Amino acid sequence: MKNLSLVLNAVLLVAVGVLFYWHFKGTGSGAGQQVTFEPSSKDTSLLARPLKVAYVDLDSIEEKFAYFKQKQNDFDRKREAADRDLNAAANEWERKRMQMAQKGAALTQADVEAFQKEYTAGMQDLQRQHDVKQQEFAAEQQKIMEDIQGKIKSFLDDYNKSKRYSFIFTTGKGALNLFYEDTTYNITDEVLAGLNATIQVPKDK
């Protein structure tokens, strides 16, 4: 969820800057005046459009968007399985080390040196495997976040054809996107209902 929030935060920062520009450009020094959208294009049909905003709670998306939950659960199970395999291999090397230690004086110096070399190489190989897996999982997690973001963006593009919001912001505990939230403009439930109705949940692997 933090990754999804960070990706959307970049868009939010740009949008907030544009929002403030339009606000002060449209209202001047007066208070309580309606802000209007003033595009630079020659499309005069947009000039009188009022500024409409709404927001979506990303924590609720994480908790209730079935597609996202399934993708994250599949990813977590895959990562946990890889961790178990690496831990099992490390435990096997530790078992071998304990067996060698129990032999004590029965071991020759050559035996000790040979095992130390083998043990060190084995542990180094496990560390390399761990590092590779971490990189693979980081890339996979990024792909999941991009997939989720793309699906939400696609849905909102269609959703907003009738709603005609100027901005749809995000909020959540993971990042301070909005200093104040008027729940009148919270469209999370609508968005969740639409997402869950239109986006198929992937089957368990």
C-alpha positions in Angstrom: 0.0 0.0 0.0 2.8 2.4 0.8 4.2 1.9 -2.8 0.8 2.6 -4.3 0.5 5.7 -2.1 3.9 7.0 -3.1 3.2 6.6 -6.8 0.0 8.5 -6.5 1.6 11.2 -4.3 3.7 12.4 -7.2 0.6 13.0 -9.2 -1.1 14.7 -6.2 1.8 17.2 -5.7 1.5 18.4 -9.2 -2.3 18.6 -9.0 -2.2 20.6 -5.7 0.1 23.1 -7.3 -2.2 23.6 -10.2 -5.2 23.7 -7.9 -3.7 26.6 -5.9 -2.7 28.4 -9.1 -6.3 28.2 -10.4 -7.7 29.1 -7.0 -5.8 32.4 -6.7 -6.1 33.2 -10.4 -9.8 32.7 -10.2 -10.6 34.3 -6.9 -8.1 37.2 -6.6 -8.2 38.7 -3.1 -11.9 37.9 -2.5 -13.0 35.1 -0.2 -15.8 32.6 -0.8 -15.9 33.1 -4.6 -16.4 30.1 -6.8 -13.2 28.8 -8.5 -13.6 28.2 -12.2 -11.5 26.2 -14.6 -9.6 28.5 -17.0 -7.9 26.4 -19.6 -5.4 27.9 -21.9 -7.0 26.3 -25.0 -9.5 28.0 -27.2 -12.3 25.6 -26.1 -14.6 28.1 -24.5 -17.1 25.4 -23.5 -14.8 24.6 -20.6 -14.5 28.2 -19.2 -17.6 28.2 -17.1 -17.1 24.7 -15.6 -17.0 24.8 -11.8 -14.1 23.2 -10.0 -15.3 19.9 -8.5 -13.1 17.7 -6.3 -13.4 14.4 -4.6 -11.1 11.9 -2.9 -10.5 8.2 -2.5 -9.2 6.5 0.7 -6.3 4.3 -0.3 -6.5 2.3 3.0 -10.0 1.3 2.1 -8.8 0.3 -1.4 -6.2 -2.0 0.1 -8.7 -3.5 2.6 -11.7 -3.9 0.3 -10.7 -4.0 -3.3 -10.9 -7.8 -4.0 -8.6 -7.8 -7.0 -5.8 -6.0 -5.1 -6.2 -8.2 -2.0 -5.9 -11.4 -4.1 -2.8 -10.2 -6.0 -1.2 -9.1 -2.7 -2.0 -12.4 -1.1 -0.6 -14.4 -4.0 2.6 -12.3 -3.8 2.9 -12.8 -0.1 2.5 -16.5 -0.4 5.2 -16.7 -3.1 7.6 -14.6 -1.0 7.0 -16.7 2.1 7.6 -19.9 0.2 11.0 -18.6 -1.1 11.9 -17.5 2.4 11.1 -21.0 3.7 13.3 -22.6 1.1 16.2 -20.4 1.9 15.8 -20.9 5.6 15.6 -24.7 5.2 18.9 -24.6 3.2 20.6 -22.4 5.8 19.4 -24.8 8.6 20.8 -27.7 6.7 24.2 -26.1 6.6 23.9 -25.3 10.3 23.1 -29.0 10.9 26.2 -30.1 9.0 28.3 -27.6 11.0 27.1 -29.0 14.3 27.8 -32.6 13.1 31.4 -31.6 12.3 31.8 -29.9 15.7 30.6 -33.0 17.5 33.4 -35.1 15.9 35.9 -32.9 17.7 39.3 -34.5 17.9 38.4 -37.1 15.4 38.8 -34.5 12.6 42.1 -33.7 11.0 43.2 -30.2 10.2 42.6 -31.0 6.5 39.0 -32.1 7.3 38.3 -28.8 9.2 39.7 -26.6 6.5 37.8 -28.5 3.7 34.5 -28.1 5.6 35.1 -24.5 6.4 35.7 -23.8 2.8 32.6 -25.7 1.7 30.5 -24.1 4.5 31.6 -20.6 3.6 30.9 -21.2 -0.1 27.5 -22.6 0.7 26.5 -19.7 2.9 27.7 -17.2 0.3 25.7 -18.9 -2.4 22.6 -18.7 -0.1 23.2 -15.0 0.4 23.5 -14.5 -3.4 20.2 -16.4 -3.9 18.6 -14.2 -1.2 19.8 -11.0 -2.9 18.5 -12.2 -6.3 15.1 -13.1 -4.8 14.9 -9.7 -3.1 15.5 -7.9 -6.4 12.9 -10.2 -8.2 10.3 -9.6 -5.5 10.9 -5.8 -5.6 10.4 -5.8 -9.3 7.3 -8.0 -9.0 5.8 -5.7 -6.3 6.4 -2.7 -8.5 4.6 -4.5 -11.4 1.6 -5.2 -9.1 1.4 -1.6 -7.9 1.6 -0.4 -11.5 -1.1 -2.9 -12.5 -3.4 -1.8 -9.6 -2.7 1.9 -10.4 -3.5 1.3 -14.0 -6.8 -0.4 -13.3 -7.9 2.3 -10.8 -6.9 5.0 -13.3 -8.8 3.3 -16.1 -11.9 2.9 -14.0 -11.8 6.5 -12.8 -11.4 7.7 -16.3 -14.7 6.0 -17.2 -16.3 6.8 -13.9 -15.6 10.5 -14.3 -17.2 10.8 -17.7 -20.5 11.3 -15.9 -19.2 12.7 -12.6 -17.0 15.4 -14.2 -14.7 16.0 -11.3 -11.8 18.3 -11.9 -9.6 16.4 -9.4 -9.9 13.1 -7.6 -7.3 13.1 -4.8 -6.1 10.3 -2.6 -5.8 10.0 1.1 -4.6 7.4 3.6 -2.7 6.7 6.8 0.5 5.9 4.9 0.9 9.5 3.6 -0.3 13.0 4.4 -2.0 13.8 1.1 -4.7 16.1 2.4 -4.5 18.3 5.5 -8.3 18.4 5.7 -11.0 16.0 4.4 -14.7 16.9 4.1 -16.3 13.5 3.9 -19.0 14.9 1.7 -16.5 14.5 -1.1 -15.5 11.0 -0.2 -16.3 8.8 -3.2 -14.4 5.7 -1.9 -17.5 3.5 -1.5 -18.7 4.3 -5.0 -15.3 3.6 -6.5 -14.9 0.4 -4.5 -18.3 -0.9 -5.6 -17.4 -0.1 -9.2 -13.9 -1.7 -9.1 -15.2 -4.9 -7.5 -18.0 -5.1 -9.9 -16.0 -4.6 -13.1 -12.5 -6.1 -12.3 -12.2 -9.8 -12.1 -10.5 -11.3 -9.2 -7.5 -13.6 -10.2 -7.8 -17.2 -9.3 -5.7 -18.7 -6.6 -2.5 -20.3 -7.9 
